[in-house]
Amino acid sequence: GRTRRRRRRRRGGRRLGPWHHSEGVAMAKRAFKARAPEYSAEELASWDQRQSLRPPPYRGGLARCLAGLQVGDPLLDELPTSQLACHGRTSGTKLPQLPEPSWADFERLARAQALWVARIGQNYAALSLSLLSGFSIARFAEVLYANGYAKDGYTARARYSATGDAISDWMRFDLQDPESRARQSLYTVRAMHAFARRRSARLFDSAKGEGIPLSQLDMAEVLIGFAGVTLLFFREGFHCKISDAEAAEMCYFWRFIGYHLGIHDAYNPCESLESLEAATVDFMAWTRPRLLRLRPSTHDLRRTAIEGFAMLTGSGVNFWYAALDLLFTNDLIESDDDLSPGRPPATYCNGMNVAALLIFRMLSYGPVTRLAGKQIMRLRDEKIDNPTRSGQRLKVMESVSRLHDMVTWRLFSIVYTVRHMFAAALGVAVARQIVAARRRVQQYGSMRLLRAA
């Protein structure tokens, strides 16, 4: 209502429009046909991830995945730690691979890869925002924190960049050949998950219903972030015209990826588009309780991830803090609860959320997203073909990021502030003129009445 609009004006921004990721169920209802289960206020209030790492008591599309809370990855969990630690990337440590599933259709998979590659620029933007959102999941945040992802911005840049490179490989290269870059990358990531599961085991108490780290349920939620939440951004954020048939193909891609990452078919939310939509809606229904009950690890992970994203893209810390603020405000989840502990520090330049909004909206245009996609793929190939040049480029982007924070965004903030001050002063002057005109009209009307009398 009026209070929210006033609060928004004070922040110097506006509603994120279609980027209301944290609207959760409302947003999912617009993009998907699935219906969310009705959770009572008591159910939502009784679950507190600060006190326990128990997952939410899902009753919708994710309910079947709760049975996988104690199930890990039987194929790689049996390997020695030494083999997992090198992730199968050294000689003599070749990782075992699963046989192809009976439902595999590689022609369909190739079509799905083409659909994702055509939107790879938008995909990276959506995954970045989805990751900042995903840090609110305590089970996910605690594992990342324990494995050093919050050490500093440089570590975050290296690790999240490696994840992005892996996703690019999965979308671009042959997934049928066990020796291809895509398949080798898949099992490298799977080994990393098994290693992290082993290192984080002490954080979880099975006796209290917390299961194990990176369980089948956790991996299903990660797959929802890659597939379901990304489709939400495509349809609601970038206004992509994606038919149900195309969405089903894109969903099939992540079903295959999930299979080779160790997700059993019984727990794979991408079994069909309908199951993905139902699982995503169920997952998003618990967004607000997560935001209200964040753990300290969430804040450290966000901070270092933002520093890493800033250096990787050259956009500056101000930009990513503004993007985070656009995602996590009271307006987004339609609540008057105090979310100040979950919001970023108010240290970024005034008006930056407007700049962030405009930049993300530019990705709605085909030429822009195609250009971004080509750049992403070119930089990925450069890491392999010319690692020296790639390292030099990272240093340049780090300097560009600092330049934007020290100069570009400060100048933008000054212009934005002056404009709003001028608009406010002009608004006051216009308001005074309107009041004076009304008085003259009233006086004129009174004089006419007196003359008539």
Secondary structure, DSSP 8 states (H G I E B T S, - for coil): -HHHHHHHHHTT----GGG-GGGTHHHHHHH-S-------HHHHHH--TTT--------STTGGGGGGTT---HHHHTS-HHHHHTTT-STT---------TT--HHHHHHHHHHHHHTHHHHHHHHHHHHHHHTT-HHHHHHHHHTTTTS-HHHHHHHHHHHHHHHHHHHHS-SS-TTSHHHHHHHHHHHHHHHHHHHTGGG--GGGT---TT-HHHHHHHHHHHTHHHHHIIIIIS-----HHHHHHHHHHHHHHHHHTT--GGG-GGGSHHHHHHHHHHHHTTHHHHHHS--HHHHHHHHHHHHHHHHHHSS-HHHHHHHHHHHSSTTTTT--S--GGGS--TTS-TTHHHHHHHHHHHTTSHHHHHHHHHHHHHHHHHHHH-HHHHHHHHHHHHHHHHHIIIIIHHHHHHHHHHHHHHHHHHHHHHHHHHHHHHHHHHHHHHHHHHHH-
